[in-house]
Amino acid sequence: MHLMTWMQLTTPSPFERFIVIGTQALFFTCYLSMYLVAPKACHRFVGYLEEEAVVSYTHFLEQIDAGKIENTPAPQLAREYWNLGPDATLRDVVLAVRADEASHRDTNHEMADRIWEHQEDLNTKLNSPHHEVILPITRKSAAHSKPETQKSQ
């Protein structure tokens, strides 16, 4: 969703879109190949990429606050995805994206640690006959779900 938001804000040329898609395809292929060999290293690598993203978005916020980058209105896509208000701005989007990147950073470093400490055995877990697929809760379904209440007697 981050990429879709930035593509809406920057409106890249067809050539730039081609470069982005090509880079994603190359990264995906290399990452998948490497993940099959060394999942811990891949999670650690992504954790470090996400750390750099947090730093970059922090610098982005500094540029907005200094008036060097215009604080334009947030695109509709970003307002809907991150549940931002109708008056949300670019700064609000950057804050939401930075929070996502920090969460991704922490998750990937935690996965690398769990694999290192042998708390996660991806081969055994995925090949287990008891392996269950757990679908992620989407933002909308989580927002509309109601917690169960206990009946009082």
Order of alpha helices (4+ residues) and beta strands (2+ residues): alpha-alpha-alpha-alpha-alpha-alpha-alpha
